[in-house]
């Protein structure tokens, strides 16, 4: 969640409710369970870590006390490192989806390029898993585990193809 919030702030300084609205838009109904408190806890942690600072908002006449958060130089560095990170299969599809939405919104990277990097990593891992499956003796219990890994990687590759189609359509329109 912290990296997604940082990436959303890379687009423009925002207050917590704006961030919650952007996350809700990115996640659709899956974002309904997220409350504003989660966002503010995350912002407090990021501030303590020196990744964001806040400024008093001049543009909110109805809420002059609302804090608007902005990235620090360290925050920008963390966003860049997060974008470059390849952490599959630990990365859940929702996390990767949020990464694509956040980097596209802030124009930090090309979402299709990120999909391609993830695809290359998954193909490498799939090749390794298929080799491991071939090396397992008949009747080995580990065969089932390796088969599960192969199936998961194949499903993830199929999902990445769907991501690429969606982002290609968005870019072309």
C-alpha positions as CSV (number, residue, x, y, z in Angstrom):
1,X,0.0,0.0,0.0
2,X,2.8,2.4,0.8
3,X,4.4,2.2,-2.6
4,X,1.0,2.7,-4.3
5,X,0.3,5.8,-2.2
6,X,3.8,7.2,-3.0
7,X,3.2,6.6,-6.7
8,X,-0.1,8.4,-6.6
9,X,1.6,11.3,-4.9
10,X,4.1,11.4,-7.7
11,X,1.4,12.7,-10.0
12,X,0.5,15.6,-7.7
13,X,0.4,16.5,-4.0
14,X,-2.9,15.3,-2.5
15,X,-4.8,14.9,0.7
16,X,-5.9,11.5,2.0
17,X,-9.5,11.6,0.7
18,X,-8.2,12.4,-2.8
19,X,-5.9,9.4,-2.6
20,X,-8.7,7.2,-1.3
21,X,-10.9,8.3,-4.2
22,X,-8.1,7.5,-6.7
23,X,-7.6,4.0,-5.2
24,X,-11.3,3.4,-5.2
25,X,-11.4,4.3,-8.9
26,X,-8.5,2.0,-9.6
27,X,-9.9,-0.9,-7.7
28,X,-13.6,-0.6,-8.5
29,X,-15.8,-2.3,-6.0
30,X,-12.8,-4.1,-4.5
31,X,-11.8,-0.7,-3.1
32,X,-15.0,-0.3,-1.1
33,X,-13.5,-2.1,1.9
34,X,-10.7,0.5,2.1
35,X,-11.4,3.3,4.6
36,X,-9.8,6.7,4.8
37,X,-8.1,5.8,8.1
38,X,-5.9,3.3,6.3
39,X,-4.7,6.0,3.9
40,X,-3.9,8.4,6.8
41,X,-2.1,5.7,8.8
42,X,0.0,5.0,5.6
43,X,0.6,8.7,5.1
44,X,1.8,9.1,8.8
45,X,4.2,6.2,8.3
46,X,5.5,7.6,5.1
47,X,6.0,11.0,6.8
48,X,7.9,9.4,9.7
49,X,10.1,7.6,7.1
50,X,10.9,10.9,5.4
51,X,9.2,9.9,2.2
52,X,6.4,12.6,2.2
53,X,5.9,16.0,3.7
54,X,2.8,17.9,4.1
55,X,1.8,21.5,3.4
56,X,-1.2,23.5,4.3
57,X,-3.6,23.5,1.4
58,X,-4.4,27.0,0.1
59,X,-7.0,25.7,-2.3
60,X,-9.5,24.2,0.1
61,X,-11.4,27.2,1.5
62,X,-14.0,24.8,3.0
63,X,-11.3,22.8,4.8
64,X,-8.3,25.0,5.4
65,X,-6.9,22.5,8.0
66,X,-6.7,19.6,5.5
67,X,-3.1,18.4,5.0
68,X,-1.9,18.0,1.5
69,X,1.0,15.5,1.2
70,X,3.8,15.7,-1.3
71,X,6.8,13.5,-2.1
72,X,10.3,14.2,-0.7
73,X,13.4,13.5,-2.8
74,X,13.6,10.2,-0.9
75,X,10.0,9.5,-1.8
76,X,10.7,10.0,-5.5
77,X,13.7,7.6,-5.2
78,X,11.5,5.0,-3.6
79,X,8.9,5.3,-6.3
80,X,11.5,4.8,-9.0
81,X,12.9,1.7,-7.2
82,X,9.4,0.3,-6.8
83,X,8.6,0.7,-10.5
84,X,11.8,-1.1,-11.4
85,X,11.1,-4.0,-8.9
86,X,10.2,-7.4,-10.3
87,X,8.7,-9.3,-7.4
88,X,6.5,-11.9,-9.0
89,X,4.9,-14.3,-7.8
90,X,4.8,-12.6,-4.4
91,X,3.1,-9.6,-6.0
92,X,-0.6,-10.1,-6.0
93,X,-2.6,-9.2,-9.1
94,X,-4.3,-6.3,-7.2
95,X,-0.8,-4.9,-6.3
96,X,0.4,-5.1,-9.9
97,X,-2.8,-3.6,-11.1
98,X,-2.4,-0.7,-8.8
99,X,1.2,-0.3,-9.9
100,X,0.0,0.0,-13.5
101,X,-2.7,2.5,-12.7
102,X,-0.5,4.6,-10.5
103,X,2.5,4.8,-12.9
104,X,0.1,5.6,-15.8
105,X,-1.7,8.3,-13.9
106,X,1.6,10.0,-12.8
107,X,3.2,9.3,-16.2
108,X,6.1,7.6,-14.3
109,X,6.5,4.7,-16.7
110,X,4.8,3.0,-19.6
111,X,2.4,0.4,-18.2
112,X,3.0,-1.9,-21.2
113,X,6.7,-1.8,-20.6
114,X,6.1,-2.9,-17.0
115,X,3.9,-5.7,-18.2
116,X,6.7,-6.8,-20.5
117,X,9.2,-6.8,-17.7
118,X,6.9,-8.9,-15.6
119,X,6.2,-11.2,-18.5
120,X,9.9,-11.8,-19.1
121,X,10.4,-12.7,-15.4
122,X,7.5,-15.1,-15.5
123,X,8.7,-16.8,-18.6
124,X,12.1,-17.3,-17.0
125,X,10.5,-18.7,-13.9
126,X,8.2,-20.9,-16.0
127,X,11.1,-22.3,-17.9
128,X,12.9,-23.1,-14.6
129,X,9.8,-24.8,-13.2
130,X,9.3,-26.9,-16.3
131,X,12.9,-28.0,-16.1
132,X,12.4,-28.9,-12.4
133,X,9.3,-30.9,-13.4
134,X,11.2,-32.9,-15.9
135,X,13.9,-33.6,-13.3
136,X,11.5,-35.0,-10.7
137,X,11.3,-38.8,-10.6
138,X,8.0,-40.5,-11.3
139,X,5.8,-40.7,-8.3
140,X,7.6,-37.9,-6.4
141,X,5.4,-35.8,-4.1
142,X,7.3,-32.7,-5.3
143,X,5.9,-33.2,-8.8
144,X,2.5,-31.9,-7.6
145,X,4.1,-28.8,-6.1
146,X,6.1,-28.1,-9.3
147,X,2.9,-28.7,-11.4
148,X,1.0,-26.2,-9.3
149,X,3.8,-23.6,-9.8
150,X,3.7,-24.2,-13.6
151,X,-0.1,-23.7,-13.6
152,X,0.1,-20.6,-11.5
153,X,2.7,-19.1,-13.8
154,X,0.7,-19.9,-16.9
155,X,-2.4,-18.3,-15.4
156,X,-0.4,-15.2,-14.5
157,X,1.0,-15.0,-18.0
158,X,-2.5,-15.2,-19.4
159,X,-3.6,-12.4,-17.1
160,X,-0.6,-10.3,-18.2
161,X,-1.8,-10.7,-21.8
162,X,-5.1,-9.2,-20.7
163,X,-3.3,-6.3,-19.0
164,X,-1.3,-5.6,-22.1
165,X,-4.5,-5.6,-24.3
166,X,-6.2,-3.2,-21.9
167,X,-3.3,-0.8,-21.6
168,X,-2.7,-0.9,-25.4
169,X,-6.3,0.0,-26.0
170,X,-6.1,2.9,-23.5
171,X,-2.9,4.2,-25.1
172,X,-4.3,3.9,-28.6
173,X,-7.6,5.7,-27.8
